[in-house]
């Protein structure tokens, strides 16, 4: 898989974004960040950084700045996708599919590590699930190559819930599962050790099965570059007869009621103090609404929040739910979540930061602006300019914007105290406790289920052993640790079954103890040494987990 094909997937995303009325620069940045985060978990990060830079015409050094932005897309939809969903845009489905295609293509780049497969699965699943997409993987979808062994494949299954192929092509559920298993095996063979070694122009076996370049290199007469491998899911021309999407895929996911959102909050593992505080906030806001309807005086309460706690304690997840809850209460018009950090608010020169911050706030209007590690904005002129602009924007849009700032407890207390404007607007502090071992096990099981994997008893026991041996401190990843370990296990599982042509559906779904062994991830771009039972080491693969 070439960097050209990676660039083409982002070009498709940009085309969909333009048709949806999104800013093309923002859209491209999302796709590039997502690709960087997938490619991060690899051997030779510097080489992959250069490949990423070559694909997108950026300095290789930009790769390492993009990775943290892209990591968040493992757990939340991208900002642009959330905007499309909040607007009930018909382009949301195609946008989510294009994001999934970027993830799978990034995981197929030469030199990626096994953990990249797991991260790509998580990212694709998150984006598709947010848009309510259960892809048919037909030839008219961006992931079309995934189900056609006779065509080049980007090599990774991306469904988030129960996987299913086009029901019209199968006679029964059992034959569906059998075909899925066979095709999954073929797809994994294409990534795991073959794509990195084959000459793109070389074919083996079936002459129609090309290993390497996207199918547009040998497309139909009159076909435009990129259309065969990455067709536009929201093409302006009517689809050919007989290729319409099933009706159930077209509508966006129904808007959730307040009761459904609160139930989703209550179903979160742990976070008992957080749940109680959010319920209290809801009760107060509902009472305010009732008093206002009765013509009584209402005390103006600030809706902005401070989330304090260690990394991976569910702050982003709760912030997303807060956006939906406030929208259901009629306090916000859209309810989308826009997550940023210092680098996305501060510009390179004084005077430019105000415009950059105002632009970010504008994208969050109608929803929640979530600023992670907000204390990083204190201590210099650039951060001060961003904070001053933020305070002004919060006042200007106080009726249709909620800002949530998050970080470690002590630095956040100092940050809020530095600016009177912040102190008067952030009066509600919600504390997020660290998760217990049992809660982290439960989180991992939920995450695995969402990606259509099962944890064997031995795998769960192995994860408990890893947790018991892992030191806890302020930098411990909590839920992020569970996710990173799961992504690594998915990559090892894929490698372990790379040559199993007749793997059963149970084998394809089940993560075993060996997939959680405390060893470095393998390099998927080369075949393992046949004389060795162990794959090569990958020191980068465990970076987030240590």
C-alpha positions as CSV (number, residue, x, y, z in Angstrom):
1,X,0.0,0.0,0.0
2,X,1.6,3.3,-1.1
3,X,1.6,6.7,0.4
4,X,-0.3,7.8,-2.7
5,X,-3.2,5.6,-1.8
6,X,-3.2,7.2,1.7
7,X,-3.3,10.7,0.2
8,X,-6.2,9.6,-2.1
9,X,-8.3,8.5,0.9
10,X,-7.8,12.0,2.4
11,X,-8.7,13.5,-0.9
12,X,-12.0,11.6,-0.8
13,X,-12.7,12.9,2.7
14,X,-12.0,16.4,1.5
15,X,-14.4,16.1,-1.4
16,X,-17.1,14.9,0.9
17,X,-16.3,17.7,3.3
18,X,-16.6,20.3,0.6
19,X,-20.0,19.0,-0.6
20,X,-21.1,19.1,3.0
21,X,-20.0,22.7,3.4
22,X,-17.1,22.0,5.8
23,X,-13.8,23.9,5.8
24,X,-11.5,21.8,3.6
25,X,-8.4,22.6,5.7
26,X,-10.1,21.4,8.9
27,X,-11.3,18.2,7.1
28,X,-7.8,17.4,5.8
29,X,-6.2,18.0,9.2
30,X,-8.7,15.5,10.7
31,X,-7.8,12.8,8.1
32,X,-4.1,13.4,8.4
33,X,-4.2,13.3,12.2
34,X,-6.2,10.1,12.2
35,X,-3.7,8.5,9.8
36,X,-0.7,9.6,11.9
37,X,-2.2,8.1,15.1
38,X,-2.7,4.8,13.4
39,X,0.9,4.8,11.9
40,X,2.4,5.8,15.3
41,X,2.2,2.2,16.7
42,X,5.0,1.0,14.5
43,X,8.7,0.0,14.1
44,X,10.7,2.9,12.7
45,X,8.5,5.8,13.7
46,X,10.9,8.2,12.0
47,X,10.7,6.4,8.7
48,X,6.9,6.4,8.9
49,X,6.9,10.0,9.8
50,X,8.7,10.7,6.6
51,X,6.3,8.6,4.6
52,X,3.4,10.4,6.2
53,X,5.0,13.8,5.4
54,X,5.6,12.7,1.9
55,X,1.9,11.6,1.5
56,X,0.6,15.0,2.7
57,X,3.4,17.4,1.7
58,X,4.2,18.2,5.3
59,X,7.6,18.2,7.2
60,X,8.1,14.9,8.9
61,X,8.2,16.7,12.2
62,X,4.5,17.6,11.9
63,X,3.7,13.9,12.2
64,X,4.5,13.9,15.9
65,X,2.3,16.9,16.5
66,X,-0.6,15.3,14.7
67,X,-0.4,12.0,16.6
68,X,-2.0,13.3,19.9
69,X,-4.8,14.9,18.0
70,X,-5.5,11.7,16.1
71,X,-5.5,9.4,19.2
72,X,-8.7,10.9,20.5
73,X,-10.6,9.6,17.5
74,X,-10.3,6.1,19.0
75,X,-13.0,7.1,21.5
76,X,-15.0,10.0,20.0
77,X,-16.1,11.0,16.5
78,X,-14.1,13.7,14.7
79,X,-15.2,17.3,15.2
80,X,-16.4,17.6,11.6
81,X,-18.4,14.3,11.8
82,X,-20.0,15.5,15.0
83,X,-21.0,18.7,13.2
84,X,-22.5,16.8,10.4
85,X,-24.4,14.6,12.8
86,X,-25.6,17.6,14.8
87,X,-26.9,19.1,11.6
88,X,-28.5,15.8,10.5
89,X,-26.5,16.2,7.3
90,X,-27.0,13.5,4.6
91,X,-23.2,13.6,4.2
92,X,-22.5,12.2,7.6
93,X,-22.6,8.6,6.6
94,X,-20.2,9.0,3.7
95,X,-17.9,11.1,5.9
96,X,-17.7,8.4,8.5
97,X,-17.0,5.7,5.9
98,X,-14.2,7.9,4.4
99,X,-12.7,8.2,7.9
100,X,-12.8,4.5,8.3
101,X,-11.1,4.0,4.9
102,X,-8.3,6.3,6.0
103,X,-7.7,4.3,9.2
104,X,-7.6,1.0,7.3
105,X,-5.3,2.4,4.6
106,X,-2.9,3.8,7.2
107,X,-2.8,0.4,8.9
108,X,-1.7,-1.2,5.6
109,X,1.3,1.1,5.0
110,X,4.7,-0.5,4.8
111,X,6.4,-0.6,8.2
112,X,3.3,-0.4,10.4
113,X,3.2,-2.4,13.7
114,X,0.6,-4.9,14.8
115,X,-0.9,-2.4,17.2
116,X,-1.8,-0.2,14.2
117,X,-4.3,-2.8,13.2
118,X,-6.0,-2.6,16.5
119,X,-6.0,1.2,16.6
120,X,-7.4,1.3,13.1
121,X,-10.1,-1.0,14.1
122,X,-11.0,1.1,17.1
123,X,-11.0,4.4,15.1
124,X,-13.0,3.0,12.2
125,X,-15.5,1.5,14.6
126,X,-15.9,4.7,16.6
127,X,-16.5,6.8,13.5
128,X,-18.9,4.3,11.9
129,X,-20.9,3.7,15.0
130,X,-21.3,7.4,15.6
131,X,-23.0,7.7,12.2
132,X,-25.1,4.6,12.7
133,X,-23.3,2.9,9.8
134,X,-23.2,-0.8,9.4
135,X,-21.3,-1.0,6.1
136,X,-22.4,-3.4,3.4
137,X,-18.8,-3.3,2.1
138,X,-20.2,-3.4,-1.4
139,X,-18.3,-2.2,-4.4
140,X,-19.9,1.2,-4.1
141,X,-18.6,2.0,-0.6
142,X,-15.3,3.4,0.3
143,X,-14.5,0.1,2.1
144,X,-15.6,-1.9,-1.0
145,X,-12.2,-3.6,-1.4
146,X,-12.5,-5.2,2.0
147,X,-14.9,-7.9,0.8
148,X,-13.6,-8.7,-2.5
149,X,-10.5,-11.0,-2.4
150,X,-10.1,-10.7,-6.1
151,X,-9.5,-7.0,-5.8
152,X,-6.8,-5.1,-3.8
153,X,-7.8,-4.5,-0.2
154,X,-7.0,-2.0,2.4
155,X,-7.0,-5.0,4.6
156,X,-9.0,-4.4,7.7
157,X,-12.6,-5.0,8.9
158,X,-14.0,-1.8,10.3
159,X,-17.5,-2.6,11.6
160,X,-18.2,-1.5,15.1
161,X,-21.1,-3.8,16.1
162,X,-22.2,-7.1,14.6
163,X,-20.5,-7.4,11.3
164,X,-22.6,-8.3,8.3
165,X,-22.2,-8.5,4.5
166,X,-24.8,-7.7,2.0
167,X,-27.7,-9.9,3.0
168,X,-28.8,-10.2,-0.7
169,X,-25.6,-12.1,-1.5
170,X,-26.2,-14.8,1.2
171,X,-28.9,-17.4,1.7
172,X,-28.7,-17.7,5.5
173,X,-27.0,-16.3,8.5
174,X,-24.8,-19.3,8.8
175,X,-23.5,-19.0,5.3
176,X,-23.0,-15.3,6.0
177,X,-20.7,-16.1,8.9
178,X,-18.8,-18.7,6.9
179,X,-18.2,-16.3,4.0
180,X,-17.1,-13.5,6.5
181,X,-14.6,-15.9,8.1
182,X,-13.1,-16.8,4.7
183,X,-12.9,-13.2,3.5
184,X,-11.5,-12.0,6.8
185,X,-8.7,-14.6,6.5
186,X,-7.9,-13.4,3.0
187,X,-7.9,-9.8,4.0
188,X,-5.5,-10.4,6.9
189,X,-3.2,-12.4,4.6
190,X,-3.0,-9.3,2.4
191,X,-1.9,-7.0,5.2
192,X,0.0,-9.3,7.5
193,X,3.4,-9.7,5.8
194,X,2.4,-9.5,2.1
195,X,1.7,-5.9,1.2
196,X,5.0,-4.7,2.5
197,X,7.0,-7.3,0.4
198,X,5.1,-7.5,-2.9
199,X,6.1,-5.4,-5.9
200,X,2.9,-3.3,-6.5
201,X,2.9,-4.4,-10.2
202,X,3.4,-8.1,-9.3
203,X,0.5,-10.6,-9.1
204,X,0.4,-14.1,-7.7
205,X,-2.2,-16.8,-8.2
206,X,-5.3,-15.3,-9.6
207,X,-4.2,-12.8,-12.2
208,X,-7.0,-10.5,-11.2
209,X,-5.7,-10.3,-7.6
210,X,-3.3,-7.4,-7.5
211,X,-1.2,-6.9,-4.4
212,X,-0.3,-3.3,-3.8
213,X,-1.7,-0.3,-5.7
214,X,-5.3,0.6,-5.5
215,X,-7.7,-0.8,-8.0
216,X,-7.9,2.5,-10.0
217,X,-4.6,1.6,-11.6
218,X,-6.4,-1.1,-13.5
219,X,-10.0,0.2,-13.5
220,X,-12.7,0.2,-16.1
221,X,-12.3,2.3,-19.3
222,X,-13.2,5.9,-18.6
223,X,-12.7,5.5,-14.9
224,X,-11.3,8.5,-13.0
225,X,-8.3,8.1,-10.8
226,X,-9.3,7.0,-7.3
227,X,-12.9,6.1,-8.2
228,X,-12.6,2.3,-8.1
229,X,-10.7,2.1,-4.8
230,X,-12.3,5.1,-3.1
231,X,-15.6,6.0,-4.7
232,X,-17.4,9.1,-3.3
233,X,-20.2,7.8,-1.0
234,X,-22.2,11.0,-1.7
235,X,-21.6,11.4,-5.4
236,X,-23.6,14.2,-7.0
237,X,-24.8,12.0,-9.8
238,X,-27.7,9.6,-9.2
239,X,-26.4,6.0,-8.5
240,X,-26.7,3.5,-11.3
241,X,-29.8,1.4,-11.3
242,X,-29.7,-1.4,-8.7
243,X,-26.9,0.1,-6.6
244,X,-29.0,2.2,-4.1
245,X,-28.0,1.7,-0.5
246,X,-30.5,-0.2,1.6
247,X,-33.0,2.2,3.1
248,X,-32.0,1.5,6.7
249,X,-28.5,2.8,6.1
250,X,-29.6,6.2,4.9
251,X,-31.1,8.0,7.9
252,X,-28.8,9.4,10.6
253,X,-28.9,7.9,14.1
254,X,-32.1,9.1,15.8
255,X,-31.6,11.9,18.3
256,X,-31.5,10.6,21.9
257,X,-33.9,11.8,24.5
258,X,-32.8,13.1,27.9
259,X,-33.8,9.8,29.5
260,X,-31.8,7.8,27.1
261,X,-28.7,10.0,27.6
262,X,-29.0,9.8,31.4
263,X,-29.4,6.1,31.1
264,X,-26.2,6.0,29.0
265,X,-24.4,8.0,31.7
266,X,-25.6,5.6,34.4
267,X,-24.4,2.6,32.4
268,X,-20.8,3.9,32.4
269,X,-18.5,1.8,34.6
270,X,-17.5,3.5,37.8
271,X,-17.7,7.3,38.1
272,X,-20.3,7.3,40.8
273,X,-19.5,10.8,42.0
274,X,-19.6,12.1,38.5
275,X,-22.9,10.6,37.7
276,X,-24.4,12.0,40.9
277,X,-23.2,15.5,40.1
278,X,-24.5,15.4,36.5
279,X,-27.9,14.3,37.7
280,X,-27.9,17.1,40.2
281,X,-27.0,19.6,37.5
282,X,-29.9,18.2,35.4
283,X,-32.3,18.5,38.2
284,X,-31.4,22.2,38.8
285,X,-31.6,23.1,35.2
286,X,-35.0,21.4,34.8
287,X,-36.3,23.3,37.9
288,X,-35.1,26.5,36.4
289,X,-37.0,25.8,33.2
290,X,-40.2,25.0,35.3
291,X,-39.8,28.3,37.2
292,X,-39.3,30.2,34.1
293,X,-42.5,28.7,32.6
294,X,-44.3,29.8,35.7
295,X,-43.1,33.3,35.4
296,X,-40.9,33.1,38.5
297,X,-37.4,34.6,38.8
298,X,-34.6,32.3,37.7
299,X,-31.1,32.6,39.2
300,X,-28.6,32.7,36.3
301,X,-26.3,29.7,36.8
302,X,-23.1,29.1,34.9
303,X,-23.2,26.0,32.8
304,X,-19.5,25.8,32.2
305,X,-17.7,23.0,34.0
306,X,-14.3,22.0,35.3
307,X,-13.4,18.3,35.1
308,X,-10.4,17.3,37.3
309,X,-8.8,13.9,37.3
310,X,-6.0,11.7,36.0
311,X,-5.8,10.7,32.3
312,X,-8.2,8.2,31.0
313,X,-10.9,8.6,33.7
314,X,-13.8,9.2,31.3
315,X,-13.7,13.0,31.1
316,X,-14.1,13.1,27.3
317,X,-16.9,10.5,27.4
318,X,-18.8,12.5,30.0
319,X,-18.3,15.8,28.2
320,X,-19.8,14.3,25.1
321,X,-22.8,13.1,27.1
322,X,-23.1,16.6,28.7
323,X,-23.4,18.1,25.2
324,X,-26.3,15.7,24.4
325,X,-28.0,16.3,27.7
326,X,-27.8,20.1,27.5
327,X,-29.2,19.9,23.9
328,X,-32.1,17.6,25.1
329,X,-32.8,20.2,27.8
330,X,-33.0,22.9,25.2
331,X,-29.9,24.8,26.4
332,X,-27.8,24.0,23.3
333,X,-28.9,24.0,19.7
334,X,-26.6,21.2,18.5
335,X,-24.9,19.4,21.3
336,X,-21.7,18.5,19.5
337,X,-18.3,18.1,21.3
338,X,-15.2,19.9,20.0
339,X,-12.1,18.7,21.8
340,X,-8.9,20.7,21.6
341,X,-5.7,21.3,23.4
342,X,-3.2,24.2,23.6
343,X,-1.7,23.5,20.1
344,X,-5.1,24.0,18.5
345,X,-5.8,27.3,20.3
346,X,-2.4,29.0,20.2
347,X,-0.8,30.3,17.0
348,X,2.9,30.8,16.2
349,X,2.9,34.6,16.7
350,X,1.2,37.0,19.0
351,X,-1.9,38.5,17.5
352,X,-2.7,35.4,15.6
353,X,-3.8,33.4,18.6
354,X,-7.0,35.4,19.2
355,X,-8.2,34.6,15.6
356,X,-7.3,31.0,16.0
357,X,-9.1,30.6,19.3
358,X,-12.2,32.5,18.0
359,X,-12.3,30.1,15.1
360,X,-12.2,27.1,17.3
361,X,-15.0,28.6,19.5
362,X,-17.1,29.3,16.4
363,X,-16.9,25.6,15.5
364,X,-18.2,24.7,18.9
365,X,-21.1,27.1,19.0
366,X,-24.3,25.2,19.8
367,X,-22.3,22.5,21.6
368,X,-19.5,21.9,24.1
369,X,-15.9,23.1,23.7
370,X,-13.7,20.6,25.7
371,X,-10.2,21.9,26.4
372,X,-7.9,19.1,27.7
373,X,-4.9,20.0,29.9
374,X,-6.3,23.6,30.0
375,X,-3.6,24.6,32.5
376,X,-1.1,24.5,29.7
377,X,-2.5,27.9,28.6
378,X,-1.1,29.6,31.6
379,X,2.4,30.9,32.0
380,X,3.1,32.8,28.7
381,X,1.7,35.6,26.5
382,X,0.4,33.2,23.9
383,X,-1.7,31.3,26.4
384,X,-2.9,34.5,28.0
385,X,-4.1,35.7,24.6
386,X,-6.0,32.5,24.1
387,X,-7.6,32.7,27.6
388,X,-8.6,36.3,27.2
389,X,-10.2,35.5,23.8
390,X,-11.9,32.5,25.3
391,X,-13.5,34.5,28.1
392,X,-14.8,37.1,25.7
393,X,-16.2,34.4,23.4
394,X,-17.9,32.7,26.3
395,X,-19.6,35.9,27.2
396,X,-20.6,36.6,23.6
397,X,-22.1,33.1,23.1
398,X,-23.2,32.4,26.7
399,X,-26.7,31.3,25.5
400,X,-25.4,28.6,23.1
401,X,-22.0,27.5,24.2
402,X,-20.7,25.4,27.1
403,X,-17.0,25.2,27.8
404,X,-15.5,22.4,29.8
405,X,-11.9,22.6,30.9
406,X,-10.1,19.5,32.1
407,X,-6.8,18.4,33.6
408,X,-5.0,17.3,36.8
409,X,-6.6,18.7,40.0
410,X,-3.8,21.0,41.3
411,X,-2.7,22.6,38.0
412,X,-6.4,23.2,37.2
413,X,-7.0,25.0,40.5
414,X,-4.1,27.3,39.8
415,X,-5.2,27.9,36.2
416,X,-8.8,28.9,37.2
417,X,-7.4,31.2,39.9
418,X,-5.2,33.1,37.5
419,X,-8.0,34.8,35.6
420,X,-11.0,36.5,37.3
421,X,-13.0,35.9,34.1
422,X,-12.4,32.2,34.3
423,X,-13.0,32.1,38.1
424,X,-16.5,33.7,37.7
425,X,-17.5,31.3,34.9
426,X,-16.2,28.0,36.2
427,X,-17.9,27.4,39.5
428,X,-18.8,23.7,39.2
429,X,-15.9,21.3,39.6
430,X,-16.5,17.6,39.0
431,X,-13.9,15.1,40.2
432,X,-13.1,12.0,38.3
433,X,-11.7,9.1,40.4
434,X,-9.2,6.5,39.1
435,X,-10.7,3.2,38.1
436,X,-10.3,0.0,40.1
437,X,-8.8,-3.1,38.5
438,X,-12.3,-4.6,38.2
439,X,-13.6,-1.5,36.5
440,X,-10.7,-1.5,34.1
441,X,-11.4,-5.1,33.2
442,X,-15.1,-4.2,32.7
443,X,-14.1,-1.3,30.4
444,X,-12.0,-3.5,28.3
445,X,-14.7,-6.0,27.9
446,X,-17.2,-3.3,26.8
447,X,-14.6,-1.9,24.3
448,X,-13.9,-5.4,22.9
449,X,-17.7,-6.1,22.4
450,X,-18.1,-2.8,20.5
451,X,-15.5,-3.9,18.1
452,X,-17.0,-7.4,17.7
453,X,-14.4,-9.2,19.8
454,X,-14.8,-11.6,22.8
455,X,-12.4,-12.0,25.6
456,X,-11.6,-15.5,26.7
457,X,-11.4,-16.2,30.4
458,X,-7.6,-16.8,30.1
459,X,-7.2,-13.4,28.2
460,X,-9.1,-11.6,31.0
461,X,-7.0,-13.3,33.6
462,X,-3.8,-12.2,31.8
463,X,-5.0,-8.6,31.7
464,X,-5.7,-8.8,35.4
465,X,-2.1,-10.0,35.9
466,X,-0.8,-7.1,33.8
467,X,-2.9,-4.6,35.8
468,X,-1.6,-6.0,39.1
469,X,2.0,-5.6,38.0
470,X,1.5,-2.0,36.6
471,X,2.6,0.9,38.9
472,X,-0.1,3.5,39.4
473,X,0.6,7.2,39.5
474,X,-0.6,10.4,38.0
475,X,0.5,9.3,34.5
476,X,-1.3,6.0,34.6
477,X,-3.7,5.8,31.6
478,X,-6.8,4.3,33.4
479,X,-9.4,3.6,30.7
480,X,-6.9,4.6,28.1
481,X,-4.6,1.8,29.4
482,X,-7.4,-0.7,28.8
483,X,-8.0,0.6,25.3
484,X,-4.3,0.6,24.4
485,X,-3.9,-3.0,25.7
486,X,-6.9,-4.1,23.7
487,X,-5.6,-2.5,20.5
488,X,-2.3,-4.2,21.0
489,X,-4.1,-7.5,21.5
490,X,-6.2,-7.1,18.4
491,X,-3.0,-6.6,16.4
492,X,-1.4,-9.7,17.8
493,X,-4.6,-11.7,17.2
494,X,-4.5,-10.6,13.6
495,X,-0.9,-11.7,13.3
496,X,-1.5,-15.0,15.0
497,X,-4.3,-15.9,12.6
498,X,-2.6,-14.5,9.5
499,X,-2.2,-18.0,7.8
500,X,-5.4,-19.5,9.1
501,X,-7.4,-19.7,5.9
502,X,-10.1,-21.8,7.6
503,X,-10.3,-19.9,10.8
504,X,-13.8,-20.2,12.4
505,X,-15.9,-17.2,13.3
506,X,-15.2,-18.0,17.0
507,X,-11.5,-17.9,16.4
508,X,-11.8,-14.6,14.5
509,X,-13.8,-13.1,17.4
510,X,-12.0,-14.5,20.4
511,X,-8.9,-12.8,22.0
512,X,-6.8,-15.4,23.8
513,X,-4.2,-15.1,26.6
514,X,-1.4,-15.2,24.1
515,X,-2.7,-12.0,22.5
516,X,-2.1,-10.2,25.9
517,X,1.3,-11.5,26.5
518,X,3.6,-8.8,27.7
519,X,5.8,-8.6,24.7
520,X,6.3,-6.0,22.0
521,X,4.0,-5.9,19.0
522,X,5.2,-7.4,15.7
523,X,6.0,-5.6,12.5
524,X,3.2,-6.4,9.9
525,X,5.2,-5.3,6.9
526,X,7.5,-8.3,6.9
527,X,7.1,-12.0,7.4
528,X,8.2,-13.5,10.7
529,X,11.4,-15.5,10.6
530,X,10.2,-19.0,9.8
531,X,12.9,-20.4,12.2
532,X,11.5,-18.4,15.1
533,X,8.3,-18.9,17.0
534,X,8.4,-15.3,18.2
535,X,7.9,-12.2,16.0
536,X,10.3,-9.3,16.0
537,X,10.3,-6.8,18.8
538,X,8.5,-3.4,18.4
539,X,9.5,-1.0,21.2
540,X,7.1,1.6,19.9
541,X,4.1,-0.6,20.2
542,X,4.0,-0.5,24.0
543,X,4.7,3.2,24.4
544,X,1.2,4.2,25.4
545,X,0.8,1.3,27.7
546,X,3.8,1.7,29.9
